[in-house]
Amino acid sequence: MKTAHLFAAIVLLGPIAAPAVAQQATVRIAIKNHKFAPVAPRAPANQPFTLVVRNLDSTPAEFESKSLRVERIVAAGGEVAIQMRALNAGRYAFFDDFHIDTTEGELIVQ
């Protein structure tokens, strides 16, 4: 009988005792014709998120940001997912290092 009571307590208290898992935000950026879309994506402040960069061009790109401390090659027709740390509210510049004259953007964290 004691085993049945213990099992019932675990079943009933399990959901209460388990920590809540927050859904992590995803920010998506595309590169097409050597330009970012959107140019100024938004991300939540003070929480980690996933940044997905998709290259729709037929040439490789290099997503780079000194303020975000990110530098990733994105193959032609490829996509990269970057796990970002929690950021303070602000603006963070990024660019395509292979096409810096046409490809610049700014992540707005709020």
Backbone as a ProteinNet text record, in pm:
[ID]
protein_1_A
[PRIMARY]
MKTAHLFAAIVLLGPIAAPAVAQQATVRIAIKNHKFAPVAPRAPANQPFTLVVRNLDSTPAEFESKSLRVERIVAAGGEVAIQMRALNAGRYAFFDDFHIDTTEGELIVQ
[TERTIARY]
81.5	0	86.9	198.6	285.3	339.5	371.7	423	319.3	195.3	88.1	74	85.9	76.5	195.1	314.1	432.7	420.5	374.2	355.4	252.9	143.7	39.9	95.5	177.3	237.2	331.1	409.9	502	424	319.4	238.1	171	118.5	46.6	139.1	253.8	344.5	447.8	466.3	565.8	556.4	439.9	430.4	457.5	425.3	447.6	596	661.4	801.2	895	850.9	936.2	950.1	1072.2	1089.9	1025.9	973.4	912.2	1021.7	1003.1	1099.5	1043.4	1109.9	1064.1	1099.7	1012	1038	1143.2	1251.7	1359.1	1319.1	1340.5	1307.2	1402.6	1352.4	1433.2	1421.4	1535.7	1541.1	1595.2	1523.5	1563.2	1604.8	1716.2	1767.1	1797.8	1759.5	1792.7	1889.5	1972.3	2061.3	2018.3	1979.6	1939.4	1989.1	2052.1	2112.7	2210.9	2282.6	2383.7	2325.8	2202.3	2136.8	2065.1	2058.1	1988.1	1840.1	1758.1	1614.1	1571.1	1520.4	1508.6	1644.4	1654.9	1778.7	1795.1	1683.4	1688.8	1597.3	1637	1555.6	1557.7	1459.6	1447.3	1463.4	1523.4	1544.5	1508.5	1469.1	1435	1560.1	1550.6	1662.7	1669.8	1789	1816.6	1773.9	1770	1743.3	1811.3	1863	1928.4	1828	1878.1	1791.5	1874.3	1806.4	1872.5	1865.1	1977.2	1984.2	2006.1	1912	1921.1	1948.5	2058.9	2096.6	2089.7	2006.2	1988.6	2039.8	2125.4	2184.8	2110.9	2033.9	1958.6	2036.4	2157.9	2241.3	2316.5	2375.1	2450.3	2599.8	2636.3	2773.8	2774.8	2885	2890.2	2888.5	2850.9	2849.2	2918.4	2963.7	3019.7	2945.4	2855.4	2782.4	2880.3	2899.7	2996.3	2942.5	2973.9	2941.2	3044.7	3114.2	3214.1	3145.5	3035.9	2968	2895.7	2852.3	2789.4	2891.2	3015.7	3122.3	3085.5	3041.7	3000.1	3067.4	3112.6	3168.9	3143.7	3051.7	3015.1	3003.2	3058.5	3042.9	2906.5	2833.1	2704.4	2717.7	2716.7	2733	2621.1	2648.4	2545.4	2427.8	2309.2	2190.1	2182.8	2273.5	2280.7	2220.2	2230.4	2172.5	2257	2274	2341.1	2250.9	2255.2	2182.9	2287.5	2278.5	2376.9	2306.8	2354.8	2297.9	2358	2273.7	2318.5	2299	2392.8	2382.5	2277.5	2236.1	2144.7	2216.2	2149.6	2208.5	2132.8	2204.3	2140.1	2067.2	1967.7	1897.5	1997.9	1980.5	2070.6	2066.7	2160.3	2171.3	2307.5	2308	2428.3	2444.2	2546.6	2569.8	2620.8	2581.4	2633.2	2649.8	2727.5	2753.5	2797.4	2799.1	2854.2	2995.3	3092.8	3231.7	3276.5	3208.8	3243.4	3184.2	3079.5	3011.3	2977.5	3077.4	3056.6	2998.9	3022.6	2974.3	2822.1	2755.7	2610.9	2534.4	2601.9	2531.4	2562.6	2478.5	2490.8	2354.3	2353.1	2228.4	2253.9	2145.6	2155.2	2052.1	2097.1	2007.2	1960.6	1829.1	1772.9	1723.6	1783.6	1749	1672.5	1551.2	1466.2	1384
-118.3	0	126.2	124.3	241.2	275.3	176.4	199	270.6	233.5	297.6	443.5	476.2	615.2	698.1	640.3	709	736.9	637.2	654.1	764.5	766.3	868.4	1007.1	1018.5	1147.6	1196	1107.2	1144.9	1190	1115.7	1150.9	1285.5	1309.3	1434.3	1553.8	1536.2	1646.5	1666.4	1568.9	1576.2	1703	1735.7	1856.7	1984.4	1985.4	2105.3	2120.2	2010.3	2014.3	2036.2	2000.9	2015.5	2162.6	2207.5	2348.4	2376.2	2495.4	2535.5	2563	2515	2535.7	2641.2	2754.3	2863.5	2834.1	2874.1	2859.3	2961.8	2916.2	3005.8	3073.3	3203.2	3279.3	3244.7	3256.4	3238.2	3363.1	3417.9	3534.9	3485.8	3516.2	3469.5	3586.8	3566.5	3665.8	3592.4	3651.8	3595.9	3689.8	3631.5	3710.2	3680.7	3785.1	3770.4	3891.3	3866.3	3973.5	4054.8	3986.1	4046.4	4155.2	4133.1	4224.7	4140.8	4194.7	4126.4	4159.6	4062.7	4083.3	4000.8	4065.2	4209.9	4272	4400.2	4474.3	4499.3	4510.8	4538.7	4441.4	4313.6	4217.9	4251.2	4199.1	4224.9	4095.5	4109.1	3995.8	4037.6	3942.2	3975.3	4003	4100.4	4134.2	4036.1	4016	3941.7	3795.2	3736	3592.8	3535.8	3415.5	3354.3	3333.6	3328.7	3305.2	3238.9	3191	3130.2	3226.9	3252.9	3337.8	3246.1	3247.3	3163.9	3255.4	3228.4	3307.5	3214.9	3252	3171.6	3249.4	3186	3249.8	3202.1	3290.1	3257.7	3288	3339	3372.1	3248.5	3263.3	3153	3158.7	3252	3264	3258.1	3215.6	3210.9	3350.8	3355	3480	3453.9	3561.1	3549.3	3644.5	3588.7	3670.1	3703.3	3833.6	3875.8	3992.9	3991.8	4102.1	4106.5	4217	4231.8	4247.1	4323.4	4346.1	4220.8	4132.9	4007.3	3895	3921.2	3821.4	3695.9	3718.9	3609.3	3626	3514.9	3513.9	3374.1	3363.6	3233.7	3240.4	3141.8	3126.3	3061.3	3115.8	3058.5	3020.4	2892.4	2843.7	2895	2900.9	2938.5	2842.2	2897.8	2815.2	2748.9	2784.2	2719.8	2802.6	2746.5	2809	2771.3	2864.4	2835.9	2879.2	2804.9	2839.3	2869	2986.6	3032.1	3050.4	2982	2997.8	3123.3	3220.5	3349.9	3355.9	3419.5	3442.2	3550.6	3565.2	3673.7	3807	3900.6	4031.3	4141.4	4246	4365	4437	4515.3	4595.2	4685.4	4700	4784.2	4747.8	4803.2	4779.3	4717.9	4612.3	4535.8	4524.8	4589.1	4589.9	4454.5	4415.9	4296.3	4323	4237.5	4257.8	4125.8	4123.7	4010.9	4052.6	3990	4029.2	4009.1	3921.3	3899.9	4007.2	4075.5	4178.2	4298.1	4349.2	4452.4	4582	4608	4731.8	4733.5	4616.4	4613	4545.8	4475.3	4392	4432.3	4518.5	4558.4	4552.5	4528.4	4525.1	4557.4	4553.4	4588.2	4507.6	4430.5	4356.6	4451.3	4463.7	4549.4	4457.3	4474.1	4392.4	4481.2	4436.4	4515.1	4425.5
0	0	0	72.5	77.4	-60.6	-140.8	-276	-360.7	-348.8	-425.7	-387.2	-260.1	-213.9	-264.8	-261.7	-309.9	-459.2	-534.8	-678.3	-705.7	-633.1	-651.2	-619.2	-516.8	-481.5	-590.5	-647.9	-755.2	-877.5	-912.6	-1029.3	-1008.5	-891	-865.2	-849.1	-787.6	-761.8	-872.1	-956.3	-1062.6	-1145.6	-1202.1	-1283.8	-1205.4	-1077.4	-995.4	-964.4	-937.7	-898.9	-1018.3	-1138.7	-1257.1	-1293.9	-1324.5	-1361.8	-1497.6	-1511	-1637.4	-1739.9	-1860.4	-1967	-2060.5	-2068	-2153	-2298.1	-2386.8	-2529.6	-2570	-2631.3	-2673.4	-2803.9	-2813.3	-2933.1	-3046.9	-3169.2	-3289.1	-3374	-3412.6	-3500.6	-3633.7	-3742.9	-3875.9	-3963.9	-4033.7	-4128.6	-4258.2	-4370.5	-4501.4	-4572.1	-4656.5	-4743.2	-4886.5	-4958.4	-5098.4	-5175.1	-5289.2	-5368.9	-5285.2	-5197.5	-5110	-5020.5	-4974.6	-4879.5	-4774.7	-4651.8	-4544.7	-4546.9	-4511.5	-4494.8	-4374.2	-4271.3	-4254.8	-4221.8	-4247.9	-4220.9	-4071.8	-4000.6	-3856.4	-3781.2	-3772.5	-3697.3	-3548.2	-3477.3	-3333.5	-3254.6	-3137.2	-3047.7	-2905.8	-2822	-2683.2	-2600.1	-2512.5	-2423.9	-2307.3	-2258.7	-2135.7	-2139.3	-2257.1	-2266.7	-2390.8	-2380.5	-2495.4	-2608.7	-2731.3	-2846.9	-2956.5	-3058.2	-3173.2	-3290	-3351.6	-3470	-3589.9	-3684.4	-3803.7	-3921.9	-3992.7	-4110	-4230.5	-4326.5	-4448.1	-4568	-4646.6	-4763.5	-4888.5	-4949.9	-5070.3	-5197.4	-5183.4	-5299	-5348.5	-5468.3	-5528.7	-5494	-5405.9	-5359.3	-5206.6	-5146.5	-5000.3	-4938.5	-4812.5	-4736.1	-4602.7	-4539.6	-4405.1	-4313.8	-4231	-4133.7	-4022.5	-3999.5	-3898.2	-3817.7	-3689.3	-3600.3	-3489.8	-3482.4	-3376.6	-3240.5	-3235.1	-3107.2	-3056.7	-3148.4	-3107.4	-3088.3	-3130.7	-3125.4	-3205	-3330.3	-3418.3	-3553.2	-3610	-3744.4	-3800.6	-3896.7	-3952.9	-4104.4	-4170.8	-4314.8	-4339.6	-4437.4	-4476.7	-4624.1	-4651.5	-4788.4	-4878.1	-5007.3	-5104.4	-5089.5	-5073.2	-5053.7	-4918	-4826.9	-4695.6	-4583.5	-4465.9	-4346.5	-4226.4	-4133.6	-4007.1	-3892.9	-3784.6	-3662.2	-3556.1	-3496.4	-3399.3	-3265.4	-3162.9	-3029.2	-2967.1	-2941.6	-2889.1	-2738.1	-2672.7	-2528.3	-2502	-2381	-2345	-2365.1	-2430	-2459.9	-2388.1	-2352.1	-2298.4	-2411.4	-2375.1	-2475.7	-2546.5	-2676.6	-2753.8	-2900.5	-2974.3	-3118.1	-3146.6	-3227.9	-3256.2	-3408.6	-3461.5	-3606.8	-3654.1	-3776.9	-3840.9	-3990.1	-4057.9	-4200.5	-4263	-4395.6	-4471.1	-4509.5	-4449.8	-4471.4	-4616.1	-4690.3	-4830.5	-4922	-4875.9	-4956.4	-4867.4	-4798.1	-4697.8	-4755.4	-4884.1	-4944.6	-4962.4	-4964.7	-4985.8	-4873.1	-4787.5	-4690.3	-4546.8	-4493	-4353.1	-4287.1	-4157.1	-4082.7	-3936.8	-3860.2	-3719.1	-3640.9	-3543.2	-3456.2	-3346.9	-3331.7	-3228.5	-3115.1	-2999.4	-2882.9	-2787.3	-2754.2	-2662.9	-2574.3
[MASK]
++++++++++++++++++++++++++++++++++++++++++++++++++++++++++++++++++++++++++++++++++++++++++++++++++++++++++++++

